[in-house]
Amino acid sequence: MPAALYAAAEVRELDRRTIQDHGVAGYTLMCRAGEASFEALDQRWPGRPLAVVCGAGNNAGDGYVIARLARQAGRVVSLTALIEPDRLSGDARRAADDYAAAGGAVDPWPLSMPAGAVVVDALLGTGLDRLVEGRFADAVQTINACGAPVVAVDVPSGLHADTGRVMGVAIDADLTVTYVGMKAGLLTGRGPALCGEVLYDSLGAPAAAFEGLPVRAWRITAAEIIANLPPRPADAHKGQSGHVLIVGGGPGMPGAARLAGEAALRAGAGLVSVATSPEHVSAIAAGRPELMCRGVATAGELEPLLQRATVIALGPGLGQSGWSRELYDAALDSGLPVVMDADALNLLAGTPRRHDAWVLTPHPGEAGRLLERTTAAVQEDRFDAVASLAEKYGGTILLKGAGSLVQTDTKTPWLCAAGNAGMAVAGMGDVLTGIIAALAAQTGDLSAAARCGAWVHARAGDIASREGQRGLLATDLFPAIRQQVNPQC
């Protein structure tokens, strides 16, 4: 999968450049798209009948190509059209004519479906900009309810290709084969849940067609880790890897600070101190003796720890009491780089301020509070939300969730496509905070630390989930974190 992710408008421009500037016929691209989809579904579901459902435009044309190729391969094919073939134009009409010339029949809606069929969704493409209604909405709901495997052509119908928003209703696919340019909306918002496995095919678009084209986001890859975490020199000492100070663990909440502290150690920080409520010192130190744990009752008692720290991780289990606010203010007034999560973000939402030397790591609910929006509004356009957070609060923003986004100032955002649903469990955010703080302490670059931290955390979650997503614990990530921050091993 390519690193560059595009909006639908840019993918249409790629199509135009490929056709007009580089001499590849539009119908050739359409046939290549159909071939790519058919080959993918043929490998996954060999020999099974197909129920192809076509709508309008080039997405429908791709469906007709798939149906023609399937018939040629000896498959049983049923094609249902919501828009009559004679109402199509251009390459889509040619694809429908070629399908008919090869002996293919077209059935009107409702869905005609052979027993044991795989459904091919060729209803709506990337140009969708309004809610799905009428027959198309009925078709989406019928397909989702039929219980058959579903292959989406380019994008699941009803999913916004730019944002990952569901436009009223959307196809829930098992496999999505997408073409020419990788669409950002397939990898964030509802995209990961609705696309199933995503396969990409450039359809032979020349590299020159991509030159100078605006990128909606960059996908984070292992290359970020390799570039920012080189092997340590043989004479390295712990002071060269930074000192992370965890500020959190208010009364009754020692676990969050403990998780963040160990995550920082596992991600390579040379030293990690935990400033917590005095009642928790023994429990945290006993659970992980490598952590230097100090009970602090006032901001004054925090001052010696601040003087020795390289980076602060602020918020895990902090609470929102008077004690919490006092430590929060002291940490932010220290001038040190800060990674903020959990209650630190809730305190910030109550009294907004802007700062350049911090990483904010909100989940959608926290992002909504920071922006005074609903969680649903954040999720409808995560790219707009993360850009708005960066504009309002400065620094680097990591908007968590499926397809986590990292934004710094007005630069092109980064997207982490790794991770899994098993990570939706208590403590995962604390682990992420510790990882980012440790990487910031080692690299001195908050943006790189956020990008690498998102990747390390997500990949560790994927490794830990190999034994099953349900029942995954935040502590299960620790061995894999160590693997991910040592790419040379």
N, C-alpha and C positions, 0 to 999 in steps of 0.2 A: 504494500500500500504506500502511495507517495506521501511525502511530508507536507507538500503544499495542498491546502484545502481551499476550495473556491465557493463563491456564491453562484446561484443559478445563472445570473446575468453574465458572469465571467465565463461560465461553461458554454453558454450560447455564443459568446464571442470566440471561444476556442473552436467551436463548430464552424463559425463563419470563416475564421482564418484558415482552417484546414481545408475548407471547400474552395474559397475564393482565392486565397493567397498561395495555396500549395497544391491545388489541382486535384484534390480527392473528391470525387463526386458524392453528393449527399446520400444518394441511394447506396453507394458503396459503404458508407459509414453505417447506414441502417442495416444493411446485410451483415456487416461485421458485428454489430450489436446483437442481432438475432443469433448469430453463430456463437458468440461468447455466452449468451444466456443458455442456449440449448446445450452446449458442451458442458456447462456447469451443472445443469439439472440432470443431464444424462449420466454424469459421473455419480451424482448423489442418489438418483432414483432411476436406475437403468431399467428400461423396458416398460415402465408404467404408463398408462394412458395419460393424456394431457387434456385439461379443460382450460382453454385460453379465453380470457375475457378482455375484449378490446373496447376502448373508448374512442377518443378523438386524437388528432395530431400525430406527431412522430412516435409517441409512446404506443399508440395503437398500431402504427406501421411496424414497430419492432415486434409486436405480438403476432402480426400476420406472417412475418418472416419466420418466427419461431415455429408457428403452426405448420408452415410449408416444409421446413426442415425436418420437423418431427414426422410428418407424413412420409417424406422421402426415406426416413430411417425405419419405416415400418411401424411406427407408433399408431395407436388408436388416438385420434384427435377430434375433440369437439371444440368449436369456436363460437362463442356467443358475442354478439356485437350490440353495444348500447347505442352506437351511432351507425347508421346504415353505411356500407362501404361506398355507395355512390355519392355520399355527402362528404367524403374525404377528398383531400387535394394533395398535389405535390407528390413527394416520395411516399407518403402514407397510402395514397390512392394507388400508386404503382405496386406497392407491396401487397395490397388487397387484391389487385388484379392478377398478380403473379400467383398468389395463393389460389384464387379461383381457377386460373388456367391450369394449375397442377391438379385440379380435381377436388379442391377443398370446398366444403360447404360452410355456410354461415347461418347460425341460428339466432333468432331474435331473443331478447330478454323475455322470460326469466332464464336463469342459468341452466344450461344443459351440461350434465356432468356424468361421464362414464364411471362405473364402479372402480374404485381403487385409484382414481385419477390424482394427479398433481395439478394444482391450479396455477396458472400463469396470470399474474396481475399486470395487464397492459392498459389500465383505465386512464390514469392521469399522470402526467409527467412533472417536470421540474418547474413548469410555468404557473403552477397553481398559486393564486393570490387571494382567494376568497374561500368561504366555507363550502364544504362539499354538501350538496343538497339533492333532493329529488331522486331520480333513478340511480344516480351515481352513489348517493348515500345508501340507498337500498342495496345496491350491488356490493358495496364495501361490507355492510353488515351481514349480508348473505354469505359472502366468502369467508368472513371471520367465523361464522357459525357452522360452516359445513364440516369442519373437523379434518379436512384434507391438508397436506403440506402445501405451502404457498411460496411461489417464487415471484418476487417483485422485479419489474423491469425498470432499471435505473434508480427508482425511488419508490417506496411503498405509497400507493395512491392515498392522498389525504395528508401526507407528512410534508411539512414545509421544508424544502431543500436547503434553505439558508439558516433556519433557526432550530429545526427539530421540533417545532410546534405542531400539534395536531389541529388540522383545520376542520373542526367539527367531529369528523370520524376519519379513521385511517386504517389501512390494511395492516394486519399483524402477520408479518412474513416470517418464514423460516430461513429464507435465503434472498439476498438482494444482490443483483449484479448491476454495477453502476459503471458508467462509461465516460471517456474522454478526460474529464476533470473530476477529482474526488470532491463530493459535495459536503460542506461542513455540517449541515443539519443531520446527516446520517450518523454522526458520531457524538452528538450532545443532545440535551433535552430528552424528548421521547424517542429520538432516533435509535439509540442502542437497544431499546426494548422492542421496537417494532421492526427493525431491519433483519433480525436474526444474524446469520453469518453474512458478512459483507465481502464481496469479491469485486476487484477493480480491474478494468481493461481500458487501456488508452485508445483502443481501436486503431492504433498506428498513427495517431496524431503526431506530427513531427515536433521535435523539441523546439524548433524556431517559433512554433505557434504559441508557445507558453511564455516567450520572452517579453518582459515588461508588463505582463498581465497582473493586475492587482490580486493579492492573495488575501482571503478572508481570515485565515488562521494558519499557523504552522503546527503540524502534529509533532508532539514530543516523542523522541526515540531514544534508544540507548546511546546514540552518538552524543547526546548532551552529557551523559555520565562520563563517557570516555574523554570528552573535551575538558570537563571541569574537575575530574577527580583522577589525576594521573597517579601512577605508583609513587609511594613515598620513598624519599631517599633513605639509604641505609643508616644514616646518622640522625634520623628524625628523632625528635623528643616531643613529649606531650604538649609542651607550651606552644609548639608550632601548629597544633590542631585546634586551638581555641578553647575558651572556657564558656560554657553555656550555663546561664542561670535560669532555672525554672522558678517562676513566681506564681504560686497557686496553692491548691490544697487547703482550702478554707475548712472551718469546722465541719467534720463529718464527711469530708470529700478528699481523703488522701490518695485514692486510687488514680485519679487523673494526673496528678503531679508525678506520681511514681511511674506511670506509663510514659509520660513525656520524657522523664529523666532517663529511663532505660533506652527509649528510642534514640535519644541524642547520643548515648554511649554506643549503641549498635551502629549508628550512622557515622561514627568516627570522631566525635568530639574528644579532645584530649582530656578535658576535665568537665565535670557536670556537678553543679551545686543545686540544691533544692531549698528554696525559702518557702516555708509552710507554717501552718498553725502549730504552735508548740506541742500540742497533744499528739501530733502525727509523726514526730521525729523517729521514735523507736520503731514503729511499724514500717516506715519507708526504708530506714537504714537496714533493718533486719531482712527485708525482702530483696534488697539489692545493695550490698555493702560497698560497691564501687561508687555509689552516689554519696556526695558530701551533703548531708542534710542538716539544716539549721532552722530552729524554731524562731519565728519573728513575730513579736506582738505589736510592733510599731514600725513606722517608716524609718525611724532613726536606727533601728536594729538591722534594717535592710541595707543601710548605706555601706558598711564594709564589704558586703557581698557585691554590690554594684561596682565598687572600685576595682574589683578583681575580674569582673566579667568581660567577655568579648561581645556576647549577644544575649539578649533576654528573650525567653519564651514566656509570654504573659497570658494568663487566663485559665489554664487547665484546673478546674475545680476551684477557681478563685472565689466564686460567689459574688454577691452584690451588696454586702454589708458595709458599714462604715470602715471596718478593717480592710475590706477589699478595695474600697475606693482610695484609702490612704496609700496602700501599696501600689495600686494602679498609677496614681499620680506621681509617686516617687520614681517608678520605673520609667514613665514617659518623660519625666523631667531630667533624667540622667544623661540624656544625649546619646545613649547607646542604641545600636540597631535593635529592633524589637520584632518578634513574630507574635502575632496576636490571634487568639481564638477564644471561643466559648464566652465566658462572662466578661472578658475584656472587651469583646465586640458589643455586648449588650450595654456595658458602661459607655463605650464610645458612641453608640446610637443615642444615648440619653444626652450626651454633651459632645456633639460632633466637633472635630478638629482635623486639621490637615497636617501631614507629616511626610517627608520624603524617605526617611530611613526606617521604614517598617514594611512588613508583609502582613496583610490581613487575610484570614482564611475562613470566610463565612460559608456556611451551608445556605441553601436558598432561603430558609426562614430568617436567618440572621441577616442575609443580604437585604431581604425585604424590610427589616427594621432599620437598617442603615440607610436605605433609600426612601423610607416611608412609602413602600409599595406592599402589595400582597405577595405572598409566596408564589401564587399562581402567575402574577404579572412578571415576576423574575424569571420563572420557568418558560414563559411564552417566548421570551427573547433573551437568552442568557448572554449573548454577545453584547447587547445593549446594556444589560445590567452590569456586567463586569467593567465595561467602558465607563459607565456612569459612576461606579464606585471609585475607579481610578481618578476620574475627573474631580470628584467631590473630596476624596480623602488623600489622594496622592500615593506615593510609594508603589508597591506591587500588590496586586489583588489576586488571590487564588479563590475562585468561585467553585466550591466543591459540588459533587454530584456526578451523575453519569456524564462522561465527557467533561471533566473538570477543565476550567479555563484559567489561564494566567495572563494578566494584563499589567503592563507597566506604562504609565503615562498614555501617550497617544499611539504607541507602537502597535504593530500587528500582534494580536493575541496569540497565545500558544494553547493547544488543546491536548489533553492526555486521554487517549482512547483506551488505555489499559484499565484494569480494575473489574470488579464484579459485584453482583448483588449481595453476596455473602458479607461484604464489608459494611453493610448497613447495620451496624451494631455498636453498642456503647464502647467508647474508648478509642475508636479508630481515629477520630479527630485529634485526640491527645497525642497519639503516636505520630501522626503527620506533623503536628507542631514541633515535636522533638526532633524529627528528622530534618525539617527545614532549618531549625535553629542550628543544628550541628553542621549542616552543609554551609550555612552562612558563616559560621565561625571558621570553617576551613577555607572557604573560597574568598570571603570578603565581598561577595556579590549577591545581593538579596534577590535580584531577579533570577539569576542562575540557580540560586538555592531553591527558590520556589518551583522552577521548572523541573530541576533534578529531583526535588523532594516529592513532587506529585508523581513522577515516574517511579521512583524507588518504592514509594508507598503502594502504588497501584500494582506494580509488578510483584511485590512481595505478597500482596493480597491474592493475586492470581496463583502464585506458587502454593501458598498455604491452602487455597481452596481446592486443590487437586483431590483432597480426601472428602470433598463435599462442601458446598456453600453454607448450608444450614448448620448452625452450631459453631461456625468460625468465630474465634476470639481474637481480640486485638493483640494479645500476647503471642498468638500463633505466628505473627508476622516477623518476630524478632530474628529467627535464624535466616530467613530469606532477605531481610534488610541487609544483614552483613554480606550476603552474597552479592546483592545488587550494587553496593557501594564499592565493591572490589571487582570491577569488570575485567581486570587483567588476569584474574584467577580462573 
